Amino acid sequence: MAIDLSILNKEQKEAVMSTEGPCIILAGAGSGKTRVLTYRAAYLMEKGISDKNILLTTFTNKAAGEMKTRITKLLGAEHSISIATFHSLCAKILRIDGEKIGIPKNFLIYDSQDQKDAIKQAFETLGISAKEYKPSSILNTISGAKNELINESEYPQMARGHFQEVAARVYMVYQKTLKEYGALDFDDLILKTVELFRKDPDT
């Protein structure tokens, strides 16, 4: 099936047809980035790339839903292109192969309330006062570390100042609690997937 590229402007067409090596598209809201991505996927298929080897990933459920709708409109419902948010993709990968790094297949995903409870539990274990240190601030610090792909055993070496040193101690206990309950928090989904990829290139 030949796709009609006449709907695209010059810059969009160039982005769709640049299939060798990486390509970065910088554009504002409403400028047609989603259209470019969906047409690029269709163009790759036209060039002989299997739809099973194409992944479209984004940050929000809304954007992923929009991409699914547009791809289906363009290609029909029979395609096998994977379309997901980063977090749902990582959760799926960890359900399949997470056991290789000690994550149970039926792991729980902690929501914000579960996280707060686990932080408070860590405070109690370590004898830290919630009046002296805000649990939400400690949790934000741990989240920041995870988003930089710094795990609980690496963070203490990087902690600077008293607050970060306290956060490092809480981070260790917090992760131990999650492991005991067979749970991951939202930030772990990406952190643990990267860890899995590094430890098991076949995955």
ChimeraX commands (.cxc) that place a marker at each C-alpha (Angstrom):
marker #1 position 0.00,0.00,0.00 radius 0.5
marker #1 position 1.53,3.32,-1.12 radius 0.5
marker #1 position 1.01,6.12,1.35 radius 0.5
marker #1 position 0.10,9.60,0.14 radius 0.5
marker #1 position 2.75,12.09,1.32 radius 0.5
marker #1 position 1.08,15.06,-0.39 radius 0.5
marker #1 position -0.69,15.89,2.91 radius 0.5
marker #1 position 2.73,16.76,4.42 radius 0.5
marker #1 position 4.63,20.03,4.09 radius 0.5
marker #1 position 8.28,20.12,2.90 radius 0.5
marker #1 position 9.84,19.78,6.40 radius 0.5
marker #1 position 7.41,17.03,7.47 radius 0.5
marker #1 position 8.09,15.08,4.27 radius 0.5
marker #1 position 11.85,15.37,4.83 radius 0.5
marker #1 position 11.47,14.01,8.40 radius 0.5
marker #1 position 9.26,11.12,7.24 radius 0.5
marker #1 position 11.66,10.11,4.46 radius 0.5
marker #1 position 14.90,10.42,6.52 radius 0.5
marker #1 position 15.10,6.74,7.44 radius 0.5
marker #1 position 18.88,6.17,7.67 radius 0.5
marker #1 position 20.20,6.68,11.20 radius 0.5
marker #1 position 18.75,8.84,13.96 radius 0.5
marker #1 position 16.61,11.89,13.27 radius 0.5
marker #1 position 15.51,14.54,15.77 radius 0.5
marker #1 position 12.46,16.70,15.15 radius 0.5
marker #1 position 12.14,19.98,17.04 radius 0.5
marker #1 position 8.74,21.59,16.65 radius 0.5
marker #1 position 6.11,23.42,18.68 radius 0.5
marker #1 position 2.68,22.26,19.80 radius 0.5
marker #1 position 0.18,21.68,17.00 radius 0.5
marker #1 position 2.84,21.64,14.28 radius 0.5
marker #1 position 2.19,18.04,13.19 radius 0.5
marker #1 position 4.77,15.96,15.09 radius 0.5
marker #1 position 2.31,13.10,15.70 radius 0.5
marker #1 position 1.38,13.12,12.01 radius 0.5
marker #1 position 5.08,12.90,11.10 radius 0.5
marker #1 position 5.65,9.97,13.47 radius 0.5
marker #1 position 2.68,7.99,12.18 radius 0.5
marker #1 position 3.54,8.66,8.52 radius 0.5
marker #1 position 7.18,7.79,9.21 radius 0.5
marker #1 position 6.11,4.41,10.62 radius 0.5
marker #1 position 3.96,3.76,7.54 radius 0.5
marker #1 position 6.81,4.89,5.25 radius 0.5
marker #1 position 9.24,2.49,6.97 radius 0.5
marker #1 position 6.79,-0.36,6.30 radius 0.5
marker #1 position 6.54,0.74,2.67 radius 0.5
marker #1 position 10.35,0.47,2.51 radius 0.5
marker #1 position 10.18,-3.16,3.73 radius 0.5
marker #1 position 10.59,-2.80,7.50 radius 0.5
marker #1 position 8.34,-5.24,9.36 radius 0.5
marker #1 position 5.66,-3.59,11.51 radius 0.5
marker #1 position 6.79,-5.95,14.31 radius 0.5
marker #1 position 10.10,-4.02,14.36 radius 0.5
marker #1 position 8.51,-0.58,14.78 radius 0.5
marker #1 position 7.92,0.98,18.20 radius 0.5
marker #1 position 6.20,4.32,18.85 radius 0.5
marker #1 position 6.53,5.53,22.42 radius 0.5
marker #1 position 5.49,8.71,24.20 radius 0.5
marker #1 position 4.96,10.16,27.69 radius 0.5
marker #1 position 1.18,10.32,28.10 radius 0.5
marker #1 position -1.71,7.89,27.64 radius 0.5
marker #1 position -3.52,10.59,25.65 radius 0.5
marker #1 position -0.65,10.91,23.14 radius 0.5
marker #1 position -0.31,7.12,22.84 radius 0.5
marker #1 position -4.07,6.85,22.20 radius 0.5
marker #1 position -3.86,9.54,19.53 radius 0.5
marker #1 position -1.02,7.69,17.79 radius 0.5
marker #1 position -2.98,4.41,17.87 radius 0.5
marker #1 position -6.00,6.12,16.32 radius 0.5
marker #1 position -3.96,7.73,13.56 radius 0.5
marker #1 position -1.94,4.59,12.75 radius 0.5
marker #1 position -5.15,2.54,12.50 radius 0.5
marker #1 position -6.68,5.19,10.22 radius 0.5
marker #1 position -3.57,5.10,8.03 radius 0.5
marker #1 position -2.84,1.35,7.98 radius 0.5
marker #1 position -6.06,-0.35,9.15 radius 0.5
marker #1 position -6.44,-2.43,12.31 radius 0.5
marker #1 position -4.26,-5.35,11.20 radius 0.5
marker #1 position -0.84,-3.79,11.91 radius 0.5
marker #1 position 1.53,-5.04,14.66 radius 0.5
marker #1 position 3.26,-1.74,15.46 radius 0.5
marker #1 position 3.85,-1.37,19.22 radius 0.5
marker #1 position 2.47,1.92,20.55 radius 0.5
marker #1 position 2.81,2.69,24.26 radius 0.5
marker #1 position 3.88,5.15,26.91 radius 0.5
marker #1 position 7.45,4.71,28.15 radius 0.5
marker #1 position 6.17,3.48,31.52 radius 0.5
marker #1 position 3.65,0.96,30.16 radius 0.5
marker #1 position 6.26,-0.36,27.70 radius 0.5
marker #1 position 8.78,-0.80,30.53 radius 0.5
marker #1 position 6.18,-2.50,32.75 radius 0.5
marker #1 position 5.44,-4.95,29.92 radius 0.5
marker #1 position 9.15,-5.70,29.39 radius 0.5
marker #1 position 9.68,-6.27,33.13 radius 0.5
marker #1 position 6.65,-8.60,33.35 radius 0.5
marker #1 position 8.27,-10.73,30.63 radius 0.5
marker #1 position 11.98,-10.61,31.55 radius 0.5
marker #1 position 12.26,-8.87,34.93 radius 0.5
marker #1 position 12.96,-12.15,36.72 radius 0.5
marker #1 position 16.47,-12.00,35.19 radius 0.5
marker #1 position 17.21,-9.15,37.65 radius 0.5
marker #1 position 15.11,-10.49,40.53 radius 0.5
marker #1 position 11.76,-8.83,39.79 radius 0.5
marker #1 position 8.73,-11.14,40.17 radius 0.5
marker #1 position 6.38,-11.41,37.17 radius 0.5
marker #1 position 3.40,-10.35,39.29 radius 0.5
marker #1 position 5.11,-7.25,40.78 radius 0.5
marker #1 position 2.93,-4.48,42.19 radius 0.5
marker #1 position 3.21,-0.90,40.96 radius 0.5
marker #1 position 3.08,1.51,43.90 radius 0.5
marker #1 position 0.98,4.64,43.52 radius 0.5
marker #1 position 1.82,7.92,45.27 radius 0.5
marker #1 position 0.00,6.93,48.49 radius 0.5
marker #1 position 1.82,3.57,48.64 radius 0.5
marker #1 position 5.10,5.45,48.16 radius 0.5
marker #1 position 4.33,7.89,50.99 radius 0.5
marker #1 position 3.47,4.98,53.29 radius 0.5
marker #1 position 6.74,3.22,52.42 radius 0.5
marker #1 position 8.71,6.42,53.07 radius 0.5
marker #1 position 7.02,6.88,56.47 radius 0.5
marker #1 position 7.84,3.24,57.27 radius 0.5
marker #1 position 11.50,3.92,56.38 radius 0.5
marker #1 position 11.43,7.01,58.64 radius 0.5
marker #1 position 10.20,4.88,61.55 radius 0.5
marker #1 position 12.82,2.19,60.89 radius 0.5
marker #1 position 15.62,4.80,60.86 radius 0.5
marker #1 position 14.22,6.93,63.71 radius 0.5
marker #1 position 13.89,10.00,61.46 radius 0.5
marker #1 position 11.37,12.69,62.44 radius 0.5
marker #1 position 8.79,13.67,59.81 radius 0.5
marker #1 position 8.75,17.13,61.45 radius 0.5
marker #1 position 12.45,17.59,60.77 radius 0.5
marker #1 position 12.40,16.15,57.22 radius 0.5
marker #1 position 9.38,16.30,54.94 radius 0.5
marker #1 position 8.64,12.81,53.57 radius 0.5
marker #1 position 7.54,14.40,50.25 radius 0.5
marker #1 position 10.91,16.20,49.91 radius 0.5
marker #1 position 12.83,12.97,50.58 radius 0.5
marker #1 position 10.61,11.14,48.07 radius 0.5
marker #1 position 11.24,13.86,45.45 radius 0.5
marker #1 position 15.00,13.49,46.02 radius 0.5
marker #1 position 14.78,9.70,45.56 radius 0.5
marker #1 position 12.65,10.18,42.44 radius 0.5
marker #1 position 15.24,12.62,41.05 radius 0.5
marker #1 position 18.01,10.08,41.64 radius 0.5
marker #1 position 16.03,7.33,39.89 radius 0.5
marker #1 position 15.36,9.60,36.92 radius 0.5
marker #1 position 19.14,10.08,36.66 radius 0.5
marker #1 position 19.40,6.24,36.72 radius 0.5
marker #1 position 21.15,6.28,40.12 radius 0.5
marker #1 position 20.14,3.29,42.25 radius 0.5
marker #1 position 20.10,3.05,46.02 radius 0.5
marker #1 position 23.59,1.53,46.30 radius 0.5
marker #1 position 25.16,4.24,44.07 radius 0.5
marker #1 position 23.40,7.26,45.61 radius 0.5
marker #1 position 25.27,7.38,48.98 radius 0.5
marker #1 position 28.57,8.03,47.14 radius 0.5
marker #1 position 26.98,10.98,45.33 radius 0.5
marker #1 position 25.09,12.49,48.29 radius 0.5
marker #1 position 26.25,16.02,49.14 radius 0.5
marker #1 position 25.27,17.69,52.41 radius 0.5
marker #1 position 23.26,16.47,55.37 radius 0.5
marker #1 position 19.85,16.38,53.63 radius 0.5
marker #1 position 21.08,14.17,50.78 radius 0.5
marker #1 position 22.86,11.92,53.25 radius 0.5
marker #1 position 19.55,11.41,55.10 radius 0.5
marker #1 position 17.79,10.83,51.74 radius 0.5
marker #1 position 20.45,8.20,50.88 radius 0.5
marker #1 position 19.72,6.28,54.09 radius 0.5
marker #1 position 15.96,6.45,53.47 radius 0.5
marker #1 position 16.46,5.41,49.82 radius 0.5
marker #1 position 18.18,2.17,50.92 radius 0.5
marker #1 position 15.40,1.24,53.36 radius 0.5
marker #1 position 12.65,2.37,50.96 radius 0.5
marker #1 position 13.96,0.08,48.19 radius 0.5
marker #1 position 14.32,-2.80,50.64 radius 0.5
marker #1 position 10.65,-2.34,51.59 radius 0.5
marker #1 position 9.56,-2.33,47.95 radius 0.5
marker #1 position 11.54,-5.51,47.31 radius 0.5
marker #1 position 9.99,-7.25,50.34 radius 0.5
marker #1 position 6.51,-6.49,48.99 radius 0.5
marker #1 position 7.39,-7.43,45.40 radius 0.5
marker #1 position 6.72,-3.85,44.31 radius 0.5
marker #1 position 8.16,-1.17,42.02 radius 0.5
marker #1 position 7.31,2.50,42.02 radius 0.5
marker #1 position 6.67,4.49,38.82 radius 0.5
marker #1 position 10.31,5.64,38.52 radius 0.5
marker #1 position 11.56,2.06,38.96 radius 0.5
marker #1 position 9.82,1.00,35.76 radius 0.5
marker #1 position 12.36,2.86,33.62 radius 0.5
marker #1 position 15.33,2.48,36.02 radius 0.5
marker #1 position 14.90,-1.31,36.26 radius 0.5
marker #1 position 14.34,-1.71,32.52 radius 0.5
marker #1 position 17.62,0.08,31.81 radius 0.5
marker #1 position 19.30,-2.16,34.42 radius 0.5
marker #1 position 17.81,-5.22,32.71 radius 0.5
marker #1 position 19.02,-4.08,29.27 radius 0.5
marker #1 position 22.53,-3.46,30.62 radius 0.5
marker #1 position 22.74,-6.83,32.38 radius 0.5
marker #1 position 21.03,-8.87,29.67 radius 0.5
marker #1 position 21.71,-7.52,26.15 radius 0.5
marker #1 position 19.59,-10.33,24.62 radius 0.5
marker #1 position 16.48,-8.83,26.23 radius 0.5
marker link #1:1,2 radius 0.2
marker link #1:2,3 radius 0.2
marker link #1:3,4 radius 0.2
marker link #1:4,5 radius 0.2
marker link #1:5,6 radius 0.2
marker link #1:6,7 radius 0.2
marker link #1:7,8 radius 0.2
marker link #1:8,9 radius 0.2
marker link #1:9,10 radius 0.2
marker link #1:10,11 radius 0.2
marker link #1:11,12 radius 0.2
marker link #1:12,13 radius 0.2
marker link #1:13,14 radius 0.2
marker link #1:14,15 radius 0.2
marker link #1:15,16 radius 0.2
marker link #1:16,17 radius 0.2
marker link #1:17,18 radius 0.2
marker link #1:18,19 radius 0.2
marker link #1:19,20 radius 0.2
marker link #1:20,21 radius 0.2
marker link #1:21,22 radius 0.2
marker link #1:22,23 radius 0.2
marker link #1:23,24 radius 0.2
marker link #1:24,25 radius 0.2
marker link #1:25,26 radius 0.2
marker link #1:26,27 radius 0.2
marker link #1:27,28 radius 0.2
marker link #1:28,29 radius 0.2
marker link #1:29,30 radius 0.2
marker link #1:30,31 radius 0.2
marker link #1:31,32 radius 0.2
marker link #1:32,33 radius 0.2
marker link #1:33,34 radius 0.2
marker link #1:34,35 radius 0.2
marker link #1:35,36 radius 0.2
marker link #1:36,37 radius 0.2
marker link #1:37,38 radius 0.2
marker link #1:38,39 radius 0.2
marker link #1:39,40 radius 0.2
marker link #1:40,41 radius 0.2
marker link #1:41,42 radius 0.2
marker link #1:42,43 radius 0.2
marker link #1:43,44 radius 0.2
marker link #1:44,45 radius 0.2
marker link #1:45,46 radius 0.2
marker link #1:46,47 radius 0.2
marker link #1:47,48 radius 0.2
marker link #1:48,49 radius 0.2
marker link #1:49,50 radius 0.2
marker link #1:50,51 radius 0.2
marker link #1:51,52 radius 0.2
marker link #1:52,53 radius 0.2
marker link #1:53,54 radius 0.2
marker link #1:54,55 radius 0.2
marker link #1:55,56 radius 0.2
marker link #1:56,57 radius 0.2
marker link #1:57,58 radius 0.2
marker link #1:58,59 radius 0.2
marker link #1:59,60 radius 0.2
marker link #1:60,61 radius 0.2
marker link #1:61,62 radius 0.2
marker link #1:62,63 radius 0.2
marker link #1:63,64 radius 0.2
marker link #1:64,65 radius 0.2
marker link #1:65,66 radius 0.2
marker link #1:66,67 radius 0.2
marker link #1:67,68 radius 0.2
marker link #1:68,69 radius 0.2
marker link #1:69,70 radius 0.2
marker link #1:70,71 radius 0.2
marker link #1:71,72 radius 0.2
marker link #1:72,73 radius 0.2
marker link #1:73,74 radius 0.2
marker link #1:74,75 radius 0.2
marker link #1:75,76 radius 0.2
marker link #1:76,77 radius 0.2
marker link #1:77,78 radius 0.2
marker link #1:78,79 radius 0.2
marker link #1:79,80 radius 0.2
marker link #1:80,81 radius 0.2
marker link #1:81,82 radius 0.2
marker link #1:82,83 radius 0.2
marker link #1:83,84 radius 0.2
marker link #1:84,85 radius 0.2
marker link #1:85,86 radius 0.2
marker link #1:86,87 radius 0.2
marker link #1:87,88 radius 0.2
marker link #1:88,89 radius 0.2
marker link #1:89,90 radius 0.2
marker link #1:90,91 radius 0.2
marker link #1:91,92 radius 0.2
marker link #1:92,93 radius 0.2
marker link #1:93,94 radius 0.2
marker link #1:94,95 radius 0.2
marker link #1:95,96 radius 0.2
marker link #1:96,97 radius 0.2
marker link #1:97,98 radius 0.2
marker link #1:98,99 radius 0.2
marker link #1:99,100 radius 0.2
marker link #1:100,101 radius 0.2
marker link #1:101,102 radius 0.2
marker link #1:102,103 radius 0.2
marker link #1:103,104 radius 0.2
marker link #1:104,105 radius 0.2
marker link #1:105,106 radius 0.2
marker link #1:106,107 radius 0.2
marker link #1:107,108 radius 0.2
marker link #1:108,109 radius 0.2
marker link #1:109,110 radius 0.2
marker link #1:110,111 radius 0.2
marker link #1:111,112 radius 0.2
marker link #1:112,113 radius 0.2
marker link #1:113,114 radius 0.2
marker link #1:114,115 radius 0.2
marker link #1:115,116 radius 0.2
marker link #1:116,117 radius 0.2
marker link #1:117,118 radius 0.2
marker link #1:118,119 radius 0.2
marker link #1:119,120 radius 0.2
marker link #1:120,121 radius 0.2
marker link #1:121,122 radius 0.2
marker link #1:122,123 radius 0.2
marker link #1:123,124 radius 0.2
marker link #1:124,125 radius 0.2
marker link #1:125,126 radius 0.2
marker link #1:126,127 radius 0.2
marker link #1:127,128 radius 0.2
marker link #1:128,129 radius 0.2
marker link #1:129,130 radius 0.2
marker link #1:130,131 radius 0.2
marker link #1:131,132 radius 0.2
marker link #1:132,133 radius 0.2
marker link #1:133,134 radius 0.2
marker link #1:134,135 radius 0.2
marker link #1:135,136 radius 0.2
marker link #1:136,137 radius 0.2
marker link #1:137,138 radius 0.2
marker link #1:138,139 radius 0.2
marker link #1:139,140 radius 0.2
marker link #1:140,141 radius 0.2
marker link #1:141,142 radius 0.2
marker link #1:142,143 radius 0.2
marker link #1:143,144 radius 0.2
marker link #1:144,145 radius 0.2
marker link #1:145,146 radius 0.2
marker link #1:146,147 radius 0.2
marker link #1:147,148 radius 0.2
marker link #1:148,149 radius 0.2
marker link #1:149,150 radius 0.2
marker link #1:150,151 radius 0.2
marker link #1:151,152 radius 0.2
marker link #1:152,153 radius 0.2
marker link #1:153,154 radius 0.2
marker link #1:154,155 radius 0.2
marker link #1:155,156 radius 0.2
marker link #1:156,157 radius 0.2
marker link #1:157,158 radius 0.2
marker link #1:158,159 radius 0.2
marker link #1:159,160 radius 0.2
marker link #1:160,161 radius 0.2
marker link #1:161,162 radius 0.2
marker link #1:162,163 radius 0.2
marker link #1:163,164 radius 0.2
marker link #1:164,165 radius 0.2
marker link #1:165,166 radius 0.2
marker link #1:166,167 radius 0.2
marker link #1:167,168 radius 0.2
marker link #1:168,169 radius 0.2
marker link #1:169,170 radius 0.2
marker link #1:170,171 radius 0.2
marker link #1:171,172 radius 0.2
marker link #1:172,173 radius 0.2
marker link #1:173,174 radius 0.2
marker link #1:174,175 radius 0.2
marker link #1:175,176 radius 0.2
marker link #1:176,177 radius 0.2
marker link #1:177,178 radius 0.2
marker link #1:178,179 radius 0.2
marker link #1:179,180 radius 0.2
marker link #1:180,181 radius 0.2
marker link #1:181,182 radius 0.2
marker link #1:182,183 radius 0.2
marker link #1:183,184 radius 0.2
marker link #1:184,185 radius 0.2
marker link #1:185,186 radius 0.2
marker link #1:186,187 radius 0.2
marker link #1:187,188 radius 0.2
marker link #1:188,189 radius 0.2
marker link #1:189,190 radius 0.2
marker link #1:190,191 radius 0.2
marker link #1:191,192 radius 0.2
marker link #1:192,193 radius 0.2
marker link #1:193,194 radius 0.2
marker link #1:194,195 radius 0.2
marker link #1:195,196 radius 0.2
marker link #1:196,197 radius 0.2
marker link #1:197,198 radius 0.2
marker link #1:198,199 radius 0.2
marker link #1:199,200 radius 0.2
marker link #1:200,201 radius 0.2
marker link #1:201,202 radius 0.2
marker link #1:202,203 radius 0.2
view
